[in-house]
Amino acid sequence: MLERIKSFLFYRTSSESNYQAIRLQIMEENRKFAVIWALFQMLCWSYCLIMSTRAPDFLMCRNMYIMAFAVCAVALFFAVFAVPKAPWLITPTCLAVDIALLGAGIGIARLLAPKTIIIFASVLIVPVLFICDTFSTLVLFILNAAVFAAIGKNSMEPEAFQWTLTNLIIFSSVGIAFGYNINKARYERYVYSEFAVQLAESNAKLVELQTSYAYYDQMTGLQNRRAYAEKTDQYMESMPSGCCVVMVDINGLKKMNDMFGHDAGDELIIGAAKCLRESFHNVESIYRIGGDEFCVIMNGTTESVEECLKQLENAASRWKGKYADGISVSYGFATDKEFDDFDSMLKAADQRMYAFKRNYYITSGNDRRHR
C-alpha cells in the first residue's frame, strides 16, 4: 500500500537511475519557466503598486504587493544567476515564485474580500506551471492552507473565513489533480525521450552484433563466407575496373593439428589473419572462406598486389606463436587485365594458389597429405 501511495504521489515510473539522468534536463526547463513567471508576476505587482497611489482598495494591500514583488525579484535573481551554477536551487526558487502568488493572494483575500479570484486562480495555476512531482505541490498547498488559517482565523469574520478556507481546500484539490495529470504527461515525455534514446542505442548495438555474427568470422574477425558470397555475386554482375583477387592458403595446417591439437591449428589461422590485415592494411574485403583458406578482393595493379604479397611473406615469416614460429602460406592472384569476367578471375587465382602449394610441397619435401 505504501509503495502504491508513493508511486501515485511521485509517479516516477522509471528507475532511479533513469530519473537522475533526466533530472538536470527537467531542472533547466523549470529554471526557464521560473524566469518567465517571476517577470510576469513582477509586472503585475508593479501595476498594483502604481494603482495603490490612486485607488484606496489597492492602497490597503500595498505591503502585500511589495512583499510579492520582493520575493519574485529574489527568485528571478536566483533563477538567472545561481541555479545554472547550483541546479539544486531550482526547487526553492520555484517554491518562492509559487509562494509569492499564493501568499499575496491570501493577504489580498483577507484585506479585500474573501471571494477575490486571485487566491483561487493561484491554486489552479501553480501546479501546472512547473514540471514537478505531486508530493511537492501537495506540501506547498498544505503550508499555504496552514498560513491562511493562522492569519484569517482571528482577523476575518467566521463565516467569511470558513467560506474562503473551504474553497481554498476545494480549489487546491482541483489544482493538484490538474497538476498531477499535466505534470505526469510532461514527466513521462522526458522519461520516454530518455528511454527512446536508450532503446535506439540498444537496437543499434543489437544490429551491430547481428551483423557481426552474420558477416564476420568469430575466430579471426575477418569477413566470413557469407559476406564473400554476397561480394562475389555483386562482382559477377558488375565488376569494377582495376579489380584484383588474391587467394591464400596456410601450408601444413593438418600436420600442426595432428602434432599439437586444434588449438595449434587455430593459432595458425588467427596468426595468418593478422598477417593479412597487416599486409593488406588499406583493403576492407578480406575473407576467411574455409578452414585455412582466405580471399582478398581489392582494387590495384599487378605491382601493388605483388608488393602486398611480399609484405605478407615477411609478416608471416616473422610471426611467432605458442606452438610455432613463422607461418608458411601459398597464394595466387589474378587481375581484370587478364580476364573479362570475375568468375574467371576467381578460378585463375584459385588454380595459381594450388599450383604454388604443389610446388611448395615438392621443393620442401613435405608429405602433401599434411597440407
C-alpha positions as semicolon CSV with decimal commas, in nm:
position;residue;x (nm);y (nm);z (nm)
1;M;0,000;0,000;0,000
2;L;0,279;0,243;0,092
3;E;0,455;0,171;-0,237
4;R;0,134;0,239;-0,431
5;I;0,084;0,568;-0,245
6;K;0,446;0,665;-0,313
7;S;0,405;0,573;-0,680
8;F;0,093;0,789;-0,703
9;L;0,248;1,089;-0,530
10;F;0,571;1,079;-0,727
11;Y;0,457;0,894;-1,042
12;R;0,817;0,801;-1,105
13;T;0,754;0,520;-1,346
14;S;1,121;0,480;-1,438
15;S;1,411;0,355;-1,232
16;E;1,601;0,587;-1,001
17;S;1,900;0,585;-1,236
18;N;1,683;0,699;-1,528
19;Y;1,520;0,963;-1,311
20;Q;1,858;1,104;-1,214
21;A;1,966;1,103;-1,577
22;I;1,683;1,336;-1,682
23;R;1,674;1,540;-1,363
24;L;1,907;1,814;-1,488
25;Q;1,706;1,849;-1,807
26;I;1,385;1,897;-1,607
27;M;1,562;2,146;-1,379
28;E;1,666;2,355;-1,679
29;E;1,309;2,363;-1,810
30;N;1,184;2,475;-1,468
31;R;1,455;2,739;-1,446
32;K;1,338;2,896;-1,773
33;F;0,977;2,888;-1,656
34;A;1,073;3,041;-1,319
35;V;1,235;3,334;-1,501
36;I;0,926;3,393;-1,716
37;W;0,681;3,352;-1,428
38;A;0,880;3,576;-1,193
39;L;0,899;3,851;-1,458
40;F;0,526;3,824;-1,525
41;Q;0,442;3,849;-1,156
42;M;0,677;4,144;-1,108
43;L;0,491;4,329;-1,385
44;C;0,160;4,251;-1,215
45;W;0,276;4,363;-0,873
46;S;0,435;4,677;-1,023
47;Y;0,098;4,762;-1,175
48;C;-0,071;4,707;-0,837
49;L;0,184;4,931;-0,665
50;I;0,120;5,206;-0,919
51;M;-0,254;5,168;-0,873
52;S;-0,212;5,184;-0,494
53;T;-0,122;5,553;-0,535
54;R;-0,463;5,620;-0,690
55;A;-0,715;5,366;-0,564
56;P;-0,790;5,313;-0,192
57;D;-0,864;4,942;-0,242
58;F;-0,517;4,886;-0,387
59;L;-0,359;5,101;-0,116
60;M;-0,487;4,865;0,153
61;C;-0,273;4,583;0,010
62;R;0,043;4,778;-0,073
63;N;0,251;4,578;0,178
64;M;0,137;4,256;0,010
65;Y;0,238;4,390;-0,332
66;I;0,581;4,492;-0,202
67;M;0,631;4,154;-0,037
68;A;0,530;3,966;-0,351
69;F;0,745;4,188;-0,575
70;A;1,049;4,140;-0,349
71;V;1,009;3,761;-0,336
72;C;0,978;3,744;-0,717
73;A;1,284;3,967;-0,758
74;V;1,491;3,735;-0,537
75;A;1,358;3,428;-0,721
76;L;1,444;3,589;-1,056
77;F;1,799;3,661;-0,939
78;F;1,844;3,300;-0,827
79;A;1,692;3,160;-1,149
80;V;1,921;3,369;-1,371
81;F;2,250;3,364;-1,179
82;A;2,250;3,095;-0,907
83;V;2,062;2,797;-1,049
84;P;2,292;2,747;-1,354
85;K;2,584;2,702;-1,112
86;A;2,388;2,507;-0,847
87;P;2,095;2,324;-1,013
88;W;1,958;2,203;-0,677
89;L;1,850;2,565;-0,605
90;I;1,574;2,535;-0,866
91;T;1,337;2,375;-0,614
92;P;1,343;2,660;-0,357
93;T;1,336;2,910;-0,645
94;C;1,018;2,757;-0,787
95;L;0,864;2,746;-0,439
96;A;0,946;3,115;-0,386
97;V;0,767;3,210;-0,709
98;D;0,468;2,998;-0,607
99;I;0,456;3,144;-0,256
100;A;0,471;3,499;-0,395
101;L;0,145;3,443;-0,578
102;L;-0,029;3,233;-0,317
103;G;0,088;3,444;-0,023
104;A;-0,020;3,767;-0,189
105;G;-0,350;3,607;-0,283
106;I;-0,415;3,503;0,075
107;G;-0,329;3,851;0,202
108;I;-0,548;4,023;-0,055
109;A;-0,835;3,785;0,020
110;R;-0,808;3,875;0,390
111;L;-0,789;4,250;0,338
112;L;-1,027;4,300;0,046
113;A;-1,285;4,029;0,001
114;P;-1,295;3,657;0,067
115;K;-1,429;3,599;-0,282
116;T;-1,130;3,753;-0,458
117;I;-1,038;3,544;-0,760
118;I;-0,659;3,568;-0,707
119;I;-0,637;3,308;-0,435
120;F;-0,849;3,058;-0,625
121;A;-0,683;3,122;-0,959
122;S;-0,342;3,073;-0,799
123;V;-0,419;2,730;-0,662
124;L;-0,515;2,618;-1,012
125;I;-0,228;2,786;-1,195
126;V;0,070;2,698;-0,976
127;P;0,064;2,316;-1,005
128;V;0,066;2,319;-1,385
129;L;0,347;2,571;-1,439
130;F;0,646;2,363;-1,333
131;I;0,747;2,006;-1,403
132;C;0,730;1,869;-1,052
133;D;0,600;1,571;-0,858
134;T;0,261;1,579;-0,690
135;F;0,411;1,545;-0,345
136;S;0,588;1,883;-0,355
137;T;0,269;2,053;-0,478
138;L;0,072;1,885;-0,200
139;V;0,318;2,008;0,064
140;L;0,304;2,361;-0,080
141;F;-0,074;2,381;-0,054
142;I;-0,081;2,231;0,295
143;L;0,164;2,501;0,407
144;N;-0,040;2,775;0,241
145;A;-0,365;2,647;0,390
146;A;-0,198;2,645;0,733
147;V;-0,072;3,002;0,686
148;F;-0,415;3,118;0,573
149;A;-0,581;2,950;0,871
150;A;-0,332;3,114;1,110
151;I;-0,381;3,459;0,956
152;G;-0,752;3,452;0,880
153;K;-0,895;3,283;1,187
154;N;-0,853;3,585;1,413
155;S;-0,880;3,860;1,152
156;M;-1,179;3,758;0,937
157;E;-1,546;3,710;1,001
158;P;-1,609;3,346;1,095
159;E;-1,847;3,294;0,803
160;A;-1,607;3,455;0,552
161;F;-1,313;3,263;0,698
162;Q;-1,490;2,926;0,672
163;W;-1,613;3,003;0,320
164;T;-1,268;3,103;0,200
165;L;-1,086;2,812;0,370
166;T;-1,339;2,562;0,233
167;N;-1,300;2,696;-0,119
168;L;-0,922;2,708;-0,079
169;I;-0,921;2,337;0,003
170;I;-1,157;2,257;-0,286
171;F;-0,962;2,461;-0,540
172;S;-0,634;2,323;-0,407
173;S;-0,761;1,969;-0,464
174;V;-0,867;2,057;-0,817
175;G;-0,531;2,227;-0,878
176;I;-0,341;1,923;-0,754
177;A;-0,549;1,696;-0,980
178;F;-0,481;1,917;-1,282
179;G;-0,114;1,941;-1,190
180;Y;-0,086;1,567;-1,144
181;N;-0,221;1,484;-1,489
182;I;-0,035;1,760;-1,673
183;N;0,296;1,706;-1,499
184;K;0,264;1,330;-1,527
185;A;0,237;1,368;-1,904
186;R;0,532;1,609;-1,905
187;Y;0,745;1,388;-1,686
188;E;0,666;1,078;-1,890
189;R;0,763;1,268;-2,205
190;Y;1,109;1,320;-2,060
191;V;1,127;0,961;-1,941
192;Y;1,011;0,836;-2,281
193;S;1,262;1,053;-2,468
194;E;1,540;0,917;-2,247
195;F;1,408;0,563;-2,293
196;A;1,382;0,617;-2,670
197;V;1,749;0,719;-2,683
198;Q;1,850;0,415;-2,479
199;L;1,631;0,192;-2,697
200;A;1,786;0,333;-3,016
201;E;2,135;0,276;-2,877
202;S;2,040;-0,076;-2,771
203;N;1,891;-0,152;-3,114
204;A;2,200;-0,015;-3,286
205;K;2,420;-0,240;-3,072
206;L;2,190;-0,536;-3,147
207;V;2,207;-0,469;-3,522
208;E;2,584;-0,438;-3,497
209;L;2,604;-0,767;-3,307
210;Q;2,374;-0,943;-3,555
211;T;2,581;-0,810;-3,844
212;S;2,896;-0,928;-3,670
213;Y;2,764;-1,282;-3,633
214;A;2,613;-1,288;-3,982
215;Y;2,904;-1,147;-4,182
216;Y;3,219;-1,186;-3,971
217;D;3,421;-1,489;-3,873
218;Q;3,426;-1,503;-3,492
219;M;3,772;-1,660;-3,471
220;T;3,969;-1,421;-3,691
221;G;3,748;-1,112;-3,710
222;L;3,768;-1,124;-4,090
223;Q;3,457;-1,127;-4,306
224;N;3,312;-1,475;-4,349
225;R;3,200;-1,690;-4,641
226;R;2,851;-1,538;-4,642
227;A;2,997;-1,189;-4,691
228;Y;3,232;-1,337;-4,953
229;A;2,942;-1,493;-5,142
230;E;2,747;-1,165;-5,147
231;K;3,055;-0,976;-5,267
232;T;3,131;-1,224;-5,544
233;D;2,767;-1,226;-5,658
234;Q;2,781;-0,848;-5,680
235;Y;3,105;-0,856;-5,881
236;M;2,972;-1,130;-6,107
237;E;2,702;-0,890;-6,220
238;S;2,922;-0,579;-6,241
239;M;3,296;-0,600;-6,193
240;P;3,468;-0,267;-6,119
241;S;3,770;-0,158;-6,316
242;G;4,109;-0,238;-6,162
243;C;3,979;-0,537;-5,967
244;C;4,221;-0,797;-5,830
245;V;4,162;-1,128;-5,649
246;V;4,412;-1,295;-5,416
247;M;4,369;-1,649;-5,281
248;V;4,576;-1,751;-4,975
249;D;4,609;-2,089;-4,802
250;I;4,813;-2,196;-4,497
251;N;5,069;-2,470;-4,556
252;G;5,099;-2,756;-4,309
253;L;4,785;-2,686;-4,103
254;K;4,681;-3,054;-4,084
255;K;5,030;-3,151;-3,967
256;M;5,015;-2,886;-3,696
257;N;4,671;-3,014;-3,584
258;D;4,796;-3,374;-3,577
259;M;5,107;-3,286;-3,376
260;F;4,974;-3,035;-3,125
261;G;4,596;-3,040;-3,149
262;H;4,341;-2,800;-3,288
263;D;4,449;-2,518;-3,057
264;A;4,773;-2,504;-3,252
265;G;4,585;-2,500;-3,582
266;D;4,356;-2,225;-3,458
267;E;4,661;-2,025;-3,357
268;L;4,799;-2,051;-3,711
269;I;4,467;-1,941;-3,863
270;I;4,443;-1,640;-3,630
271;G;4,808;-1,555;-3,699
272;A;4,756;-1,574;-4,075
273;A;4,452;-1,344;-4,048
274;K;4,660;-1,093;-3,854
275;C;4,935;-1,102;-4,116
276;L;4,679;-1,050;-4,393
277;R;4,538;-0,744;-4,220
278;E;4,886;-0,601;-4,172
279;S;4,989;-0,664;-4,532
280;F;4,664;-0,552;-4,697
281;H;4,608;-0,273;-4,446
282;N;4,408;-0,048;-4,682
283;V;4,183;-0,329;-4,802
284;E;3,845;-0,394;-4,640
285;S;3,744;-0,705;-4,837
286;I;3,950;-0,976;-4,667
287;Y;3,759;-1,302;-4,617
288;R;3,808;-1,634;-4,443
289;I;3,630;-1,863;-4,688
290;G;3,731;-2,201;-4,543
291;G;3,925;-2,363;-4,264
292;D;4,265;-2,223;-4,366
293;E;4,165;-2,051;-4,691
294;F;4,143;-1,677;-4,736
295;C;4,049;-1,442;-5,017
296;V;4,133;-1,077;-5,073
297;I;3,932;-0,869;-5,321
298;M;4,088;-0,531;-5,391
299;N;4,144;-0,260;-5,646
300;G;4,501;-0,225;-5,763
301;T;4,766;-0,308;-6,016
302;T;4,977;-0,620;-6,052
303;E;5,265;-0,434;-5,889
304;S;5,059;-0,327;-5,586
305;V;4,934;-0,685;-5,534
306;E;5,285;-0,823;-5,557
307;E;5,405;-0,566;-5,302
308;C;5,126;-0,667;-5,059
309;L;5,214;-1,036;-5,106
310;K;5,578;-0,960;-5,038
311;Q;5,474;-0,790;-4,714
312;L;5,258;-1,093;-4,635
313;E;5,552;-1,330;-4,671
314;N;5,766;-1,110;-4,446
315;A;5,492;-1,075;-4,183
316;A;5,421;-1,449;-4,188
317;S;5,790;-1,538;-4,151
318;R;5,829;-1,302;-3,854
319;W;5,515;-1,425;-3,678
320;K;5,572;-1,611;-3,352
321;G;5,319;-1,822;-3,169
322;K;5,298;-2,062;-2,881
323;Y;5,328;-2,373;-3,097
324;A;5,529;-2,249;-3,395
325;D;5,747;-1,966;-3,519
326;G;5,652;-1,842;-3,863
327;I;5,366;-1,928;-4,094
328;S;5,405;-2,073;-4,442
329;V;5,140;-1,961;-4,692
330;S;5,061;-2,035;-5,055
331;Y;4,891;-1,778;-5,273
332;G;4,778;-1,695;-5,622
333;F;4,622;-1,387;-5,776
334;A;4,454;-1,262;-6,091
335;T;4,362;-0,919;-6,227
336;D;4,098;-0,781;-6,461
337;K;4,376;-0,708;-6,710
338;E;4,389;-1,083;-6,777
339;F;4,020;-1,175;-6,766
340;D;3,695;-1,019;-6,877
341;D;3,473;-1,165;-6,605
342;F;3,504;-1,205;-6,231
343;D;3,431;-1,577;-6,224
344;S;3,732;-1,647;-6,445
345;M;3,948;-1,434;-6,214
346;L;3,840;-1,635;-5,910
347;K;3,913;-1,968;-6,079
348;A;4,251;-1,850;-6,206
349;A;4,358;-1,714;-5,867
350;D;4,249;-2,042;-5,703
351;Q;4,437;-2,256;-5,957
352;R;4,753;-2,047;-5,919
353;M;4,733;-2,077;-5,541
354;Y;4,712;-2,458;-5,564
355;A;4,998;-2,461;-5,815
356;F;5,203;-2,258;-5,563
357;K;5,110;-2,510;-5,293
358;R;5,209;-2,812;-5,506
359;N;5,543;-2,652;-5,579
360;Y;5,590;-2,582;-5,206
361;Y;5,542;-2,949;-5,114
362;I;5,770;-3,064;-5,397
363;T;6,053;-2,831;-5,306
364;S;6,016;-2,868;-4,929
365;G;5,982;-3,247;-4,935
366;N;5,677;-3,239;-4,706
367;D;5,407;-3,501;-4,747
368;R;5,111;-3,340;-4,928
369;R;4,875;-3,536;-4,702
370;H;4,980;-3,294;-4,430
371;R;4,893;-2,987;-4,629
